[in-house]
Amino acid sequence: MASFRFWLCLILILLSCLRSESRPLEPSSQRRREAMMETAREILKERLIHSVKYDVNRYSPGGPDPKHH
């Protein structure tokens, strides 16, 4: 009896998989996705152009600041 239930469940699962199918993306969502990617590229370009470069040649104070406290 358990074997019959197993095979029945397996056949039902396989049949349900066979009946389902994928569908292509809608053209409007594809265009929207491309527009979002283009906007992201522009933002990254602007960030790279306007990125702040820190001066790495500065000296450390070398000890505690006596005037701090």
C-alpha positions in Angstrom: 0.0 0.0 0.0 2.8 2.4 0.8 4.5 1.6 -2.5 1.3 2.4 -4.3 1.0 5.8 -2.6 4.7 6.6 -3.3 4.3 5.9 -7.0 1.0 7.8 -7.2 2.6 10.9 -5.5 5.6 10.6 -7.8 3.4 10.5 -10.9 1.3 13.4 -9.8 4.4 15.5 -9.1 5.9 14.7 -12.5 2.6 15.5 -14.3 2.3 18.8 -12.5 5.9 19.7 -13.6 5.1 18.8 -17.1 2.1 21.0 -17.3 3.9 24.1 -16.0 5.9 26.2 -18.4 7.9 29.3 -18.2 7.0 32.5 -20.0 9.3 35.2 -21.3 9.6 38.5 -19.6 7.2 41.1 -20.8 8.8 43.7 -23.1 7.9 46.5 -20.7 9.6 44.9 -17.8 12.7 44.2 -19.9 12.9 47.9 -21.0 12.4 49.0 -17.4 15.3 46.7 -16.3 17.6 48.1 -19.0 16.7 51.6 -17.9 17.5 50.8 -14.3 20.9 49.3 -15.4 21.7 52.5 -17.4 20.8 54.7 -14.4 23.0 52.6 -12.2 25.9 52.9 -14.6 25.5 56.7 -14.7 25.5 56.9 -10.9 28.6 54.9 -10.6 30.4 57.0 -13.2 29.5 60.2 -11.3 30.7 58.7 -8.1 34.0 57.7 -9.6 34.5 61.2 -11.1 33.6 63.0 -7.9 35.2 60.7 -5.4 37.2 62.3 -2.7 40.8 61.4 -2.6 42.3 61.5 0.8 45.8 62.7 1.4 47.8 59.6 2.5 51.0 61.6 3.1 49.9 63.1 6.4 51.9 62.6 9.6 50.5 61.0 12.7 50.8 63.2 15.8 53.3 60.9 17.5 51.7 61.0 20.9 48.9 62.4 23.0 48.0 66.0 22.5 48.8 68.0 25.7 46.4 70.8 24.7 43.5 68.3 24.2 42.4 68.2 27.9 
